[in-house]
Amino acid sequence: MAKYETMLITTATLDEEAQAALIGKFKSLIEANGTIDSVDDWGKRRLAYPINDENDGVYTLINFTSETTFPAELDRVYKITDGVLRSLIIAKDESKEAEKAPAKAETTEAE
């Protein structure tokens, strides 16, 4: 099992129910193949440049844990789903996270 982070930009033209259904589809797919650690909905934001003649997108950040083969399947589903403008899946480096955790503990002990 490995930790991953995915950023998803969906079209802002969908109503709230359709937007929730689209994000829910990806959440259920991730839960079926791993566990969701956190979901951070950033909401509607202006894109840096137009994508498919759209200037706004709805951003969602999902941190999850799954098998190493699952992100390829998730990316495939992102690409074939209408309403997804852009997506990115990043494997988190656990060694860097482990280095940060003891550093925080040391600073609290020193205080």
Protein Blocks (a to p, Z undefined) as FASTA:
>chain_A
ZZddddddddfkbcfklmmmmmmmmmmmmmmnmccfbdcdebjaddfbdcehiabdcddd
ddddddfklmmmmmmmmmmpghiabdcdddddfklmmmmmmmmmmmmmmZZ
